[in-house]
Amino acid sequence: MFYLGVVSGPQVLIIVLVIVVLFFGGKKIPELMKGLGKGVNEFKNASKGDQTDENGASVEDQESK
């Protein structure tokens, strides 16, 4: 990726978080994290083979009705 010299480990994480806060602002970060969380959950469900709609009902349950 890129070389940050002697900065490593938690220091890099802190630097990245500060840049994100400066770039997006404090009010926008919860919305970004919420979207990221939904994306991660969708990915996990897709990798498991679970198919649910937005309300949490499985596709199989809806087809049987």
RAGIKA-V178513 format. One record per run of one state. SS is the DSSP state (H for helix, E for strand, - for the rest). FROM is the first residue (numbers start at 1). LEN is the number of residues. If there is no record, write none. Layout:
{{SS FROM LEN} {SS FROM LEN}}
//
This chain:
{{- 1 9} {H 10 15} {- 25 1} {H 26 23} {- 49 3} {E 52 1} {- 53 5} {E 58 1} {H 59 6} {- 65 1}}
//
